[in-house]
């Protein structure tokens, strides 16, 4: 049974809702759909599942892009109603004929909806009956195929094989043909399927065997090629001693038993007696890049090139005059087939910038859903329209949905006489400790007292690394050594910061892979026990598809392993090694899209000042360049 059907504008004004249904929905599925799907450029999906204690709903929707209307249907997920999509299409067609932008009440649409619902139910029943009648009986069909000639046997065998791979409902029955399918994260499981047709002779006049022998891997030929290559390298001329282009090599130090007269510490801050003189680095390194406005070049690049000209099927058939006329006169309504070439080019462009394939595909589907049915303006190309829509979508995704002003939150916690706690989490080797020190340096420049908490009690040298940063920055550090419970260490550090009056506690945690359940359980315990103000996921800007797997599984594990009914998930993202990726900035988009958390910091170097904010306009410009 249909629970609810709703019509509203893109601005949020509800125009009509079905009074006959009148079922009180548990939770807020419509609001969640708007917030989590429609505003996050996931409208290209077929449906949305909403779970709440005591009910599980499925939501389906459609748009009228020219009028700016949204049609949403809600029903119980267990029912699998077949007529919902047909009903939404009919409601969209009929309501668009009576819609008036000046009207806000459509009580007279109730009778129309009743008729449309009856028609949709009748069509669904007819489809069920036709499917039952056309479904063949397996026993008689198999008998007739067995009695046929060789050709019919081949056709029957292939038909039987294809029917064995998938059931009638499209689900997998575990056949052999399914071994080579792709997994959900886009990686193949590595199995290969070799199919043989027993009715076809594989050896015709010995030609197949001869070709296979000729194409076989010859080890002797490889060894001969290897020997030839080694001879060629031996004949290569040697570089002369006086070659000015030759790179100078470092001389090896010779260690003997003679006493050392020179100092052994060759760092810049070492004294003559070998003792390191640690200076306060704030006076040396200057202002953090977080407080500097990034200047973007205002050069207008021709990003509106003809995306459809290259590899666009049917471009030559239309001709120059017809395409020019369409550009001048405009197109009545955009269809999905019109958008496919431009969106395919945009998808390929996003993937070359390190955006995960799954996310690039979803973005293109969402843009197609937002443009389908719109009228193309005069003197406007489809490629430039799709480009502009994609640009708006990317800006909307990367722009934070909430305030990310940490300094304001720190002062608010200070008024409540409690420290502001930030926990840094992430996989191994992404630079959590280094970027924690950068954040500490930035906070110090704003007269915020900071304390570090060494809660990485697992990795050797982690405490010493953080201790060195604390000594250079001249800030206190709370440590308990190794093989301690990090949750207890963090709790004691927060208590110590409360006693000492520290404004911020930066908690360093051990790196862990998203599939390591014991370490993820320990991290979930740390977050649950201490309830930090901010959980920062530190991730590399170098990753592509792996960013989706890391963030989604981190959030999933934090939610599943937490004893709380309302678990804390990742609040923000810190992207590291941003200075090493050139224009491959797609990891930022992948991480924000999959988690919904904003990018709060970007690490772009090795010094304490190399920390900056994410420039959304610059990222979008680079992605579509």
C-alpha positions, 0 to 999 in steps of 0.5 A, spaced: 500 500 500 502 506 498 503 510 504 504 517 501 505 521 495 507 528 495 508 534 490 512 540 492 517 545 488 524 545 488 524 551 493 520 547 498 513 549 497 508 543 498 503 544 493 499 537 494 499 531 498 494 525 498 489 526 503 486 519 502 492 515 504 493 520 510 498 515 513 502 518 519 509 516 517 514 514 522 520 519 522 522 524 517 523 520 510 521 526 506 526 531 509 531 525 509 531 524 502 531 532 500 537 533 505 541 526 504 539 525 496 537 531 492 541 536 495 547 531 495 547 530 487 544 523 488 538 524 485 540 519 479 539 513 483 532 509 482 530 509 489 532 511 496 531 507 502 529 510 509 530 506 516 527 508 522 525 503 528 519 500 527 518 501 519 522 501 513 520 505 507 522 506 500 522 512 496 521 514 489 521 520 485 521 524 479 522 531 476 519 536 472 525 540 471 522 545 466 516 547 472 521 546 477 517 540 481 518 534 485 514 528 485 515 523 491 512 517 493 513 513 499 511 506 501 513 500 505 519 497 502 517 489 504 511 490 499 515 491 492 509 495 489 510 495 481 505 501 479 509 506 483 513 509 477 508 508 472 503 512 477 508 518 478 509 519 471 502 519 470 501 524 476 507 528 473 503 529 466 496 531 469 499 535 474 503 539 469 497 541 465 493 544 471 500 547 474 500 555 475 505 558 479 501 563 482 496 557 485 498 554 492 492 549 493 490 544 488 484 540 492 481 539 485 487 534 484 484 529 488 479 526 483 484 526 478 489 522 482 484 517 484 483 515 477 490 515 475 491 510 481 486 505 479 489 506 472 496 504 474 493 498 479 490 495 473 496 496 468 500 492 474 495 487 474 495 486 466 502 486 466 502 480 472 497 476 468 501 477 461 508 475 465 504 468 468 501 467 461 508 468 457 512 464 462 514 457 459 514 450 462 521 448 463 520 440 462 516 441 456 521 446 453 527 441 455 524 435 452 523 439 445 530 441 445 533 435 446 529 432 441 531 437 436 537 437 431 544 439 432 543 447 431 537 447 435 541 443 441 546 449 441 541 454 441 537 450 447 544 449 450 546 457 450 539 459 452 539 454 458 545 457 460 543 464 460 537 462 464 541 459 469 546 465 470 540 469 472 533 468 475 526 471 473 527 477 477 534 478 475 538 476 481 544 471 481 543 464 482 550 462 483 552 460 476 559 459 474 557 465 469 557 469 475 565 468 477 567 474 473 563 479 475 565 486 478 564 487 486 561 493 489 567 497 490 569 496 482 575 491 483 574 484 480 575 478 484 580 475 480 576 469 477 576 467 470 571 463 466 572 459 460 566 457 456 567 451 451 561 449 446 561 441 446 558 441 440 563 445 436 569 442 434 575 446 436 580 442 432 578 444 424 584 441 420 589 442 425 589 450 424 587 451 431 592 447 435 598 450 430 596 457 431 596 456 439 603 453 438 605 459 434 602 464 440 605 460 445 610 463 450 617 461 448 622 461 453 628 460 449 626 466 445 626 470 451 633 468 453 636 470 447 633 477 447 635 478 454 642 476 452 642 481 446 640 486 451 645 485 456 650 485 450 648 492 447 648 495 454 655 493 455 657 496 448 654 503 451 659 508 451 662 510 458 661 517 461 668 521 461 671 523 467 670 531 465 663 530 464 660 536 467 653 533 466 655 528 471 651 528 478 656 529 484 656 523 488 656 523 496 663 520 499 662 515 504 664 516 511 669 512 514 668 509 521 675 507 525 677 507 532 680 514 532 677 519 536 672 524 533 674 531 533 668 534 529 661 534 531 656 528 529 650 532 529 649 536 522 642 539 523 642 547 523 640 548 530 646 544 533 651 547 538 658 546 538 658 541 543 653 537 540 647 539 544 641 541 540 638 548 541 631 548 540 628 554 538 621 557 538 619 556 531 613 561 530 618 567 530 622 563 524 616 560 520 612 566 519 604 566 518 600 560 517 597 559 510 590 558 513 590 565 514 592 567 507 587 568 502 589 564 496 589 568 489 585 565 483 587 567 476 582 570 473 584 568 466 577 566 462 579 559 460 575 556 454 572 551 458 565 551 453 569 547 448 565 542 443 565 536 448 560 533 443 564 534 437 569 529 439 567 522 439 560 524 438 556 519 434 551 522 429 555 529 429 557 528 422 550 526 420 546 532 422 550 537 418 553 544 420 546 547 418 542 543 422 546 544 428 547 551 427 539 552 427 538 548 433 543 552 437 540 559 434 532 556 435 533 552 441 531 545 442 524 544 445 526 539 451 532 536 452 532 528 452 537 523 455 540 521 449 541 528 447 545 529 454 549 522 453 555 524 449 556 531 453 556 527 460 560 521 457 566 526 456 565 530 463 565 523 466 571 521 463 574 528 465 573 527 472 576 520 472 582 523 469 582 528 475 582 522 480 575 522 481 572 515 483 569 511 477 562 510 481 562 517 484 563 520 477 557 516 474 553 518 479 554 525 478 553 524 471 546 521 472 544 526 477 546 532 472 542 528 467 536 527 471 536 535 473 536 537 465 532 532 462 525 535 460 528 542 460 528 547 454 535 549 451 535 556 451 537 560 444 544 560 442 546 555 447 550 548 446 548 542 450 555 541 452 555 548 455 549 547 458 551 540 461 558 543 463 554 549 467 550 544 471 556 539 473 559 546 475 553 548 479 553 540 482 560 540 484 560 547 488 554 545 491 557 538 494 564 541 496 561 547 499 560 546 507 553 545 509 555 547 516 560 552 519 567 550 520 570 555 524 574 552 529 576 558 532 569 560 534 567 553 537 574 553 541 571 560 544 564 557 545 568 551 549 572 556 553 566 560 555 563 553 558 570 552 562 572 546 558 577 544 553 575 543 545 577 536 543 579 534 536 581 527 535 585 525 528 583 518 525 586 515 519 589 509 515 597 508 516 602 513 513 597 519 511 601 524 516 596 524 522 602 526 527 605 531 522 598 535 520 596 535 528 602 539 529 601 544 523 594 545 526 597 546 533 601 551 530 595 555 527 592 555 533 598 558 537 598 564 532 591 565 534 593 565 542 589 559 543 593 554 548 594 547 546 595 540 549 597 534 545 595 527 547 599 522 545 594 516 544 598 512 539 600 507 543 601 502 538 607 504 533 614 504 535 616 512 535 610 515 535 610 518 542 617 520 541 615 524 534 609 527 537 614 529 543 619 532 538 613 537 535 611 539 542 618 541 544 619 545 538 612 548 538 613 549 546 607 546 548 605 541 553 604 534 551 600 528 555 603 521 554 603 515 558 608 511 553 606 504 550 601 498 550 596 503 554 589 503 553 588 509 548 581 511 550 584 512 558 590 516 555 585 521 552 580 521 558 586 523 562 589 528 557 582 531 557 582 531 565 589 534 565 587 540 560 581 542 564 586 542 570 591 546 567 586 551 563 588 549 556 583 551 550 584 545 545 586 538 546 589 535 540 589 527 540 593 523 536 591 516 534 594 510 531 593 509 524 589 503 522 586 500 516 579 500 515 578 492 515 582 491 522 576 490 527 580 490 533 583 497 532 577 500 529 573 497 536 579 501 540 578 507 536 570 507 537 571 506 544 576 512 544 570 516 541 565 514 545 568 514 552 571 521 551 565 524 546 570 529 542 568 536 539 571 534 532 573 527 529 577 529 523 579 524 518 586 524 515 586 522 508 591 522 502 590 526 496 593 521 492 588 516 493 582 515 488 577 509 488 580 507 495 578 514 498 571 511 497 572 504 501 576 508 506 571 513 508 565 509 507 568 503 512 571 508 517 564 511 518 560 504 518 565 501 523 564 507 527 557 506 527 557 498 528 562 498 533 559 504 538 555 502 544 551 508 543 544 508 539 547 515 536 554 514 534 559 519 532 561 519 525 567 523 521 565 530 522 571 533 517 576 531 513 584 533 513 587 532 506 594 531 506 600 531 501 596 536 496 602 539 493 604 532 490 598 531 486 598 537 480 591 537 477 589 530 480 584 533 485 579 528 485 580 525 492 577 531 495 570 530 491 570 523 492 571 523 500 566 529 501 561 525 496 561 519 500 561 521 507 558 528 507 563 531 511 567 538 509 574 538 507 576 543 513 584 543 512 589 541 506 596 539 508 600 542 502 608 541 504 613 539 510 613 546 514 608 548 520 605 553 515 603 549 510 596 548 512 590 552 508 583 552 507 580 548 501 578 553 495 572 550 492 572 555 486 579 553 485 578 545 485 572 545 481 575 549 476 581 544 476 576 538 475 573 541 469 579 543 466 
